[in-house]
Amino acid sequence: MERIAVIDFETTGISPSSSCRATEIAVVILEQGRIVERYQSLMNAGVRVPGFIEQLTGISNAMLRTAPSAQQVMNEVNEFVGTTPLLAHNAAFDQKFWDFEMGLIKRTRLQNFACSLLLARRLMPAAPNHKLGTLTTFAQLPHTGQAHRAMADAEMAANLTTHLAEQLRQKHGLRELSHDLLRSLQKIPAAKINEHLKRCRGF
């Protein structure tokens, strides 16, 4: 599998705005099914963390006071990722915050996102649900730390992606797994996934 950057944000809410911002980001780089590089940082965007979010993530306003600015962190992570294809669990959420925070530093995303949540819905239909923690337990993958902290969630999403890639190799005979292939699979209706995978053999 080609090099992929798996990202996770922690935020103060569900939709980015001047009052809803990222508080933490982590990125792990996957190469050939292994994590080879990591980046993680809290980020101070000058917004207050609501009490229920602090309870969920463990990220407090006091922690963010001494964190680097969101501008500094996003410039660093932009350099770290470069043009590497992106992936996240429930990528629609992380993509919104990635694009919003990148826009504030006058950067534009050049690569697409793949989504391990959408892939798991198609490739792990027997799972009780498709939350990251549930899938990790269902597939007997390692729990990597406290849920709702960016590095733990990014590493779990990376491990899940590696697991899904192995399923595609072993069960469906796919030899080469590209980011574009993953993105194509996540758009196929679950009922048609086996038919589509037959056509994909030899990618």
C-alpha positions in Angstrom: 0.0 0.0 0.0 1.3 3.4 -0.9 2.3 6.0 1.7 -0.8 7.5 3.4 -1.1 10.2 6.1 -3.8 9.2 8.7 -5.0 12.2 10.6 -7.2 12.9 13.6 -8.5 16.2 15.1 -9.9 17.0 18.5 -12.1 20.1 18.4 -14.4 22.2 20.4 -17.5 21.2 18.4 -18.7 19.5 15.2 -18.5 22.3 12.6 -15.6 24.7 12.2 -16.2 28.4 12.6 -14.6 31.4 14.4 -15.9 29.9 17.7 -15.4 26.2 16.9 -11.8 25.3 16.3 -9.4 22.4 16.5 -7.6 21.8 19.8 -5.3 19.0 18.8 -4.0 17.2 15.7 -2.1 14.0 15.2 -0.8 12.5 11.9 0.7 9.1 11.5 2.4 8.1 8.2 1.6 4.6 7.0 4.0 2.9 4.6 3.6 -0.8 3.5 1.2 -1.3 6.4 3.6 0.1 9.1 3.6 3.4 11.0 6.9 5.1 10.1 6.4 8.7 11.2 4.3 10.6 13.7 3.3 14.2 14.4 1.1 15.4 17.3 0.4 18.7 18.9 -2.1 20.6 21.0 -3.1 23.9 19.3 -4.3 27.1 20.8 -6.8 28.8 18.5 -8.0 31.3 21.1 -11.4 29.7 21.7 -12.8 28.3 24.9 -13.2 24.5 25.4 -16.8 23.7 26.6 -17.0 21.7 29.8 -18.5 18.6 28.1 -15.8 18.6 25.5 -13.1 18.8 28.2 -14.7 15.8 29.9 -14.8 13.9 26.6 -11.2 14.6 25.4 -9.4 15.5 28.6 -8.1 18.6 26.9 -8.6 21.6 29.2 -8.4 25.4 28.7 -5.4 25.4 31.0 -3.6 22.9 28.7 -4.3 25.1 25.6 -3.0 28.3 27.2 0.6 27.0 26.9 0.1 25.2 23.6 1.5 26.5 20.3 -0.7 28.6 18.2 -3.0 27.0 15.6 -1.2 28.9 12.9 2.2 27.5 13.9 0.8 23.9 14.3 -0.9 23.9 10.9 2.2 25.3 9.2 4.2 22.5 10.7 1.7 19.8 9.9 1.4 21.1 6.3 5.1 20.7 5.9 5.0 17.2 7.6 2.3 15.9 5.3 3.2 17.6 2.1 1.2 16.0 -0.8 0.8 12.6 0.9 -2.7 11.3 0.4 -4.9 11.7 3.5 -7.2 9.3 5.4 -9.3 9.7 8.5 -12.0 7.8 10.4 -15.2 9.6 9.5 -13.2 11.7 7.1 -16.0 14.2 6.4 -15.5 15.6 9.9 -11.7 15.8 9.8 -11.7 17.1 6.2 -13.9 20.1 7.3 -11.5 21.1 10.0 -8.4 20.4 7.8 -9.7 22.7 5.1 -10.8 25.4 7.5 -7.6 25.5 9.5 -5.5 25.3 6.3 -7.6 28.2 4.9 -6.6 30.4 7.8 -2.9 30.0 6.9 -3.7 30.6 3.3 -3.1 27.0 2.2 -5.3 24.8 0.0 -5.5 21.0 0.2 -4.0 19.4 -2.8 -4.9 15.8 -2.0 -8.1 13.8 -1.4 -9.3 12.1 1.8 -10.1 8.4 2.1 -12.4 7.3 4.9 -11.8 4.2 7.0 -15.3 4.5 8.4 -16.9 4.1 5.0 -14.5 1.4 4.1 -15.2 -0.6 7.2 -19.0 -0.3 6.6 -18.4 -2.2 3.3 -15.6 -4.6 4.4 -16.7 -5.3 8.0 -20.5 -5.6 7.8 -20.6 -8.0 10.7 -19.2 -5.4 13.2 -21.7 -4.3 15.9 -21.2 -0.7 14.7 -18.5 1.2 12.9 -17.2 3.4 15.7 -13.4 3.3 15.8 -13.2 1.8 19.2 -15.8 -0.9 18.4 -14.0 -1.8 15.2 -10.7 -2.0 17.0 -12.1 -4.5 19.5 -14.0 -6.4 16.9 -10.9 -6.9 14.7 -8.7 -7.6 17.8 -6.4 -4.7 17.0 -4.4 -3.0 19.7 -6.0 -0.2 21.7 -3.5 2.6 21.4 -4.4 4.9 24.3 -7.1 7.2 25.5 -10.0 7.5 23.1 -10.7 11.0 21.9 -7.1 12.0 22.0 -5.7 12.7 18.6 -2.6 10.4 18.5 -4.5 7.4 20.0 -7.3 7.8 17.5 -4.9 8.3 14.5 -3.0 5.2 15.4 -6.2 3.2 15.8 -7.4 4.4 12.4 -4.0 3.5 10.9 -4.1 0.0 12.4 -7.7 -0.4 11.1 -6.7 0.7 7.6 -3.9 -1.9 7.6 -6.4 -4.5 8.7 -8.8 -3.6 5.9 -5.9 -3.7 3.4 -5.0 -7.2 4.5 -8.6 -8.3 4.1 -8.6 -7.0 0.6 -5.4 -8.9 -0.2 -6.4 -12.2 1.5 -10.1 -12.4 0.8 -10.4 -10.6 -2.5 -7.0 -11.2 -4.1 -6.1 -7.6 -4.7 -2.3 -7.3 -5.1 -1.8 -3.5 -5.3 -3.7 -1.2 -3.0 -3.7 2.4 -3.8 -5.3 5.4 -2.1 -7.4 5.9 -5.2 -8.6 2.3 -4.9 -9.6 2.8 -1.3 -11.5 6.0 -2.3 -13.3 4.1 -5.1 -14.4 1.3 -2.7 -15.8 3.7 -0.1 -18.3 5.0 -2.7 -19.7 1.6 -3.8 -23.0 0.4 -2.2 -22.3 -2.4 0.3 -24.5 -4.8 -1.7 -22.3 -4.3 -4.8 -18.9 -4.4 -3.1 -18.1 -8.0 -4.0 -18.9 -7.5 -7.6 -16.8 -4.3 -7.7 -13.9 -6.1 -6.0 -13.9 -8.8 -8.7 -13.4 -6.1 -11.3 -10.7 -4.5 -9.2 -8.4 -7.6 -9.2 -5.1 -6.8 -10.8 -5.1 -3.1 -9.8 
